[in-house]
Amino acid sequence: MQIRPRDTFFPILALGFLALGATSQGDSDSALAQRVQALETSVQKLRGTVETQRNAATALLKSLDAAEKAGFTAGINPKSREILLGAWRAQAKALGKPSKKDDKTKKGSRR
């Protein structure tokens, strides 16, 4: 199963903003600061997970290239093996590149 930032990061972020918007008038600044800190911690963990996926995708692409050079596509039914390598490469490339929304988020967070 492929985990994409839009499937995890954005819902968590939206829930965080909903939680912040639902604060009552009696909440103190420290309670609000704790909620913000918890949200930032969740986002940092998610960023770490995405970075780990990108690194794994890069390693997978290198392994696929090495397997092909070692003769993985030779032998019985080489076309099926070429199809497998192509599918794995497509998946690894999708995991390894940031989405356009991630780029906008990074630009907007710099101060």
C-alpha positions in Angstrom: 0.0 0.0 0.0 1.4 3.3 -1.0 1.2 6.1 1.6 0.9 9.5 0.1 1.3 12.9 1.9 -2.1 13.9 0.7 -3.6 10.9 2.4 -2.0 11.4 5.7 -0.5 14.9 6.2 -3.4 17.0 5.0 -6.0 15.2 7.1 -3.9 15.4 10.2 -3.3 19.1 9.5 -7.0 19.7 8.9 -7.9 17.9 12.1 -5.4 20.0 14.0 -6.8 23.2 12.7 -10.3 22.1 13.6 -9.2 21.3 17.1 -7.6 24.7 17.4 -10.8 26.3 16.1 -12.9 24.4 18.6 -11.2 25.9 21.7 -13.5 27.5 24.2 -13.2 31.0 25.5 -12.0 29.6 28.8 -8.9 27.9 27.4 -5.7 29.5 28.4 -2.7 30.4 26.2 -0.7 27.5 27.6 -3.4 25.0 26.7 -3.4 26.4 23.1 0.4 26.3 23.0 0.3 22.6 24.1 -2.1 21.8 21.3 0.0 23.6 18.8 3.1 21.8 20.1 1.3 18.4 19.8 0.3 19.2 16.2 3.9 20.3 15.3 5.2 17.0 16.8 2.8 15.0 14.6 3.8 16.9 11.5 7.5 16.4 12.2 6.9 12.6 12.7 5.0 12.5 9.4 7.8 14.4 7.6 10.3 11.8 9.0 8.1 9.0 7.6 7.9 10.6 4.2 11.7 11.2 4.1 12.3 7.5 5.1 10.0 6.5 2.1 12.0 8.7 -0.2 15.3 7.1 0.9 13.8 3.6 0.5 12.5 4.5 -3.0 16.0 5.6 -4.0 17.5 2.4 -2.7 14.9 0.4 -4.5 15.7 2.1 -7.8 19.4 1.3 -7.3 18.6 -2.4 -6.5 16.4 -2.7 -9.6 19.2 -1.3 -11.8 21.7 -3.7 -10.3 19.3 -6.7 -10.8 18.8 -5.8 -14.4 22.6 -5.5 -14.9 23.1 -8.8 -13.3 20.8 -10.5 -15.8 17.4 -10.5 -14.1 15.6 -9.9 -17.4 17.4 -12.8 -19.2 16.0 -16.3 -19.2 12.5 -17.6 -19.6 9.9 -14.9 -20.5 12.1 -11.9 -20.2 9.3 -9.5 -21.2 7.4 -10.3 -18.0 10.5 -9.4 -16.0 10.9 -6.2 -17.9 7.2 -5.4 -17.1 7.9 -6.1 -13.4 11.0 -3.9 -13.3 9.0 -1.1 -15.0 6.2 -1.3 -12.5 8.6 -1.3 -9.5 10.4 1.7 -10.9 7.2 3.6 -11.4 6.2 2.9 -7.8 9.6 3.9 -6.4 9.6 7.1 -8.4 6.2 8.0 -7.2 7.3 7.4 -3.6 10.5 9.3 -4.0 9.4 12.6 -5.4 7.6 15.3 -3.5 4.2 16.4 -4.7 3.6 19.9 -5.9 1.6 20.7 -2.8 4.6 19.7 -0.6 6.8 22.2 -2.6 4.2 25.0 -1.9 4.0 24.1 1.8 7.8 24.3 2.1 8.0 27.7 0.4 5.2 29.1 2.5 6.7 27.9 5.8 10.0 29.8 5.3 10.2 33.1 7.1 
